Amino acid sequence: MLKLPGLIDPHVHVREPGQIHKEDWDTATQAALAGGFTMILAMPNTKPPIFDNSTFDAAISAAREKAHCDYAQFVGAGPDNAEIAPSLAHKAAGLKMYLDSTFGELRLDDMTLWMPHFEKYPKQYPIVVHAESRSMAAAILFAAIYDRPIHIAHVSLKEEILLIKAAKERGIKVTCEVCPHHLFLSEGGIPLSPTPSSLQGIREKGKGGRSEVRPRLAAQEDVDALWQNLDVIDCFATDHAPHTLEEKDSETPPPGFPGLETALPLLLTAVDDGRLTVDDIVQKMYTNPRKIFHLPDQPETWIEVDENAEYEIKAENQFTRCGWTPFEGWKVKGRVIRVVLRGRDAFKDGKVLAEKGFGKNVRE
């Protein structure tokens, strides 16, 4: 039996408020425990988004009532809340800036809207950016100009990881995360499911709704570059972004994959294949997230994994509400058997034992 510290996922979409038919604090934190995570950091692009005192308090209230594992909540950077966000810094997981691919109150249309957030958000608290390709390069420039750390979410491209490597070599304060789906899937990498003929046209060449994710699945050359630069990657984060199968198989499929329950077995299988080490997993899923996000220790907390257990990933066995996984049928090695959180069995032998509300807000 392999014993590891309780894992930390710094990038989870809980979907509450506004979209609890996909997920909520109850099901997301059950899925987290089943995946070996004892702490999650929740993203702010809910409906409504978390961008001021009232929306932040509503999210925390739901978490306090429902969460089975420990948590913190991000506040979102919008075009009009650069004065408000700093007042939430001490109780937020960090500030999330969407520089690509978002809408509504968190949309930052141009770089003049970035400036007040970089100027006013306290430097001792983390800023996380959703930034791809050239906008990522601009974000790194901002980190250099304002001499403050930034964390880049879900890096997926060769050009991105090489630029981050160069920035680190020059002393720019940048860290980054990579998601398992960008390590194990490439463009066209999800088999098509049976679909009505009316939808077949948008399902060609693996581009179906179940393959929709942001950042998009990349070319194999990009995947290879991530593996070749593991030393540049600070964290593995799931970007758990659940949508229902009905939504994913529709004519307008939303982007996002569930990932809390598949991340660790996929990475442990890579350990078995000689592509990673257990120390890599501990560093990128515990040590570095704690350091980057200034997270407290969880006393008497650990997980136990049967590293020899071989099985197929099946959505029907998962706790996430969305009811599917892009890794359906994948053969993996390594099953979470037990999770101890603050001295109590929180998950054991396939059952969540921690009750609703057992999870603690780590910023309180």
N, C-alpha and C positions, 0 to 999 in steps of 0.2 A: 504494500500500500504506500503510495506516494503522498507525503504530507507537504502542503504548500500554504503560504499565507493567504488570507482571504483576498480575493482579487478585486481590483477597482476598475470600473468602466467609466471613463470620463466623457462618454458620448452616447447618451441614450435618449430616444424620443418616447416619452411616456404616453403622449397623446391626450393627456388630461390637463386642462379642460378642453371640451369641444369635440373630441373624436373618440369617445370611450367605446364605441363599437369596434374599434381597432385594438385598443389597449387602454389600461388605466393604471394607477399606482398599485392596485391589488395584483393584477396579472403580470405587470412588468417586473415587479420585485419578486414575485414567485419564480418567474423565468430566470431572473438574475441569480437567485439562490441555487436553482437547478443547474445553472451553468458555472457555479463556483464563485460568483461575485457576491461580496458582502457589502459593497458600497457602489452606488451609481450616481453619476452627475447628470441631471436632466436638462435637456435643451429647451429654449424658450419659445420656439415657433409653433405654439399651440394656437387654439382658436377660442378666445382672443389670445394674442401673444403675451408673454410675460415681459412687460417693459415699464411698469410703474409700481407704486406701492400697492394699489388695490389688486392688480393682477398677480403680483408676486405673492401677496398674502393668501389669495385664493388657492394658488397652486400649493403652497406650503400647508395650508389647512387640509387639503385633500391628501397630501402625502402623510401628514401626521395621523390622519384617521386610518389610512389603508396600507402604508408601506410595511413590508415584511423584512426588508433589509435597510441598512443605513443609506443616506442620500444627502445631496445638496442640489439646489436649483440655480441654474444660470438666469441672468437677466439679459434681455436682448437690447442691442443698440439700434435705435431708430433715428430718423432724421430730426426728431423734435425732443428727444429725451436726454440729451447730453448733460443737462443740468440735474436731472433726476437720478440717472443711473449711479453716479458716485455715492449718493446717499444710501444705496442698497448694497454697496460693495462689501461691507463687513459681514453681511449675512447671505451673500450670493456665492455660488460656486465660482463665478467669474463673469466677465462680460463677453457675450457672443456677438460677433459682428459678421453679418451675412453680406459679403462683397460680391457674391454670385448667387443666382438661383433662389431668390425668395421674393415675396410680394407683401403688400400691405404695410403695416406699421413698422416693420423691420427692414424695409427696402432702403438701401443706401445707394442712390443713383449715381453719385459722383464722389470724387475724392474730397471735395470741400466738406462733405458730410462726415467723412472719417475724422477730419482734423480735430474737432472739439472733443470727440471721445478719447483720442490719443492724448490730448492735452489735459483732460480733466479727470479721467478715470484714475484712481490712485495707483501708483506704480507698484505697490507691494501686492496688488491683487492681479490675477491673470486675465489677459485678453486672449480669447480664442477666435480665430478667423476662419470662416468658410471662404476660401480663396483658391482659384484654380488658374494655373498657367500664368498669364501676364498679370492678372490681378494679385496673384500670390507674390510675384516679383515686386509689385507696388507695395504690398503689405510689408515685405521685408525692408523695403526702402523706408517706410514709415517707422519701423522698429529702430532703424539706424538713426533717422532724423530725431526721433523723440527719445532715443536712448532708453527704451523700455522693452521688456520681454514680450514676445507674442508666441502663441502656440497655434500651429497650422493643422487644421482638421483634415482627416481622410485624404492624405497624399496618394496619388494614383499614377502619376506619369514619370517617365524617366527624366524629362527636363526639370520637373519639380524637385525630385530627390537630389539631383545633381546641383541644382541651385541652392537648396538648403545646405548641402554639404559645403559648398563654397562660402556661403554666408557664415556658417559655424567656424570655418577655418579662419575667417577674418574677424572673429570675435563678436559678430552681431548676435543679439540675444534672441535666438529663435529655437524652438523645439517643434516636434511634429509627431503625428500619429498616422498609422496605416491600419486599415480594416482588413480582417481576414478575407472578405470577398474580393478585395483587390489583390490579395496574395494568391488566392486559389482559383479564381475565375478570370477569364479574359473575354473579350468581345465575342459574342456568339457562344458563350460557354455554358448556357443553361438549356437543356433539351426542351423542345417545344411540347406543350401539353395539347391534347385534343381540343380543337376549337371549332366553332361553327364556321362554315365556309365564308360567311360574310366578314369574318375577322382574319381569315387566313392571310390576306395580303399584308397586314401589319405584323404577321408572325414569321415572316420569311427570314432565313439566315440567323436564327437565334435572336432576333431583335424584338421578340414578343414582350408583352407587358410584364411578364415575370422577370425579364432581364433589365427592366427600367430601374436605374439607380443613379444618384448624383453624389460624387462624380461618376460618369459613365464607366462601365467596364472597359478596360483599355486593351491595347494590343499586347501580344505576348512579349514583345521587346520591352514594354513598360513593366510588365509583371516581373520579368527577369531582372530588370534594373533594381526593383525594390528588394528582391532577394540578394542581389549582389551588394547592396548598401544597407544591410541590416544594422550596421554600427551607427548609421546616421539616424535611424528610426528610434525615437524615444519611447513611444507607447504603441501597444496594440489596443485599438478601441473598436467596438462593434459598430457604431452608428446604427444601433438597433432602431429600425424605422418601419414598424409594422403597418401593413395595409391588408385588407381582407382579400381572399381569392377572387371574389366577385369584382372588386375594384381593379385588381391586377389584370384580370382577364377581360376587362371592358375595352371599349374603343378609345378611351382616354385614361390609360393606366397611370396612376401616380408613381413617382420614383421612390424606391426604398425597399430594403430587405430586413426581415427580422434576423437577429444575430446573437442574442444573449446566450442561447443554449447550445450553439454550435461552435463558438469561438474556441473554447478550450480543447474539445476533442479534435478539432481540425489542427490546432497547433501542436498538440501532443502527438498526433499522427506524423506531423512533420519532424518532431523529435525522433520518433521511431525510425523515420526515413533518413535521419542524419542531416537534416537541413537546418535544424535548430537545436538548442540545448534547453534543458529545464531552467538553467540559470538565465537564459534569454527571456523565458516566459516570466520568471519572477521579477526580473529587472523592468520589463516593459509593461507588466500588468499589475505591479505592486510598488516597487521601489521608486521608479520614475514618476508615475502619476502622483504619488504622495508628495514628492519633492516639488514638482511643477505646480501643483494646485494647492500646496500648503495644507495638506490634509492630516488630521490627527490620527494617532495610532488607535486601533481597535483592540483593546486588551482581550486576551484569551480568545482569539479568533484565528481559525485556520480551516482548511479544507482537506479532505482525504479523497484520493483518486485511485481507483483500480487501474493502474497503467497498462495492465495486460488484457483488460476487457475489450473484446472486439465486437462490433455491432454495426448495424446500419442506422443512419439518421432517419427518423420517421416523424413527420409533423404531428401525427396522431398521439405521440408520446410526450409532446411538449406542453408547457404551461402558457405560452403566449397565446393571446386571444385570436391572433390573425389566422391561424389554422393552416399555415404552409411554411415551407423553407426552400430556398434555392438549392439546398444541399440534400434534398430528398433522395434517399437510397444510397448516399455516399457511405462507404465502409470506412470506419474510423476506429482508433484504438485509444482508449482512455475514458473512463466513465467516473463522474463525480458520485461518490458514495455517501459522503457525509460532509456537512457544513456546520461548523461551530461558530456562533456569533456571540461575542461577549459572554462566553462560558456556557451558553445554552445550545442544544441541538436545534438548528434552524431548518435543516434539511437532512433527511436520512433515508436511504434505500428507496429513492423515488418519491418520497412524500415531503411536502413542505410542512414543517412543524411549528415554525414561528407564526404567531397569530398576526392579524392585521394590527397595525399600530406599534409593533415591536421595533420597527426600524426607527433610528434616531436621525434627526437633522444634525449633521456634523458641523454646521456653522453656528449652532446655538451653544 
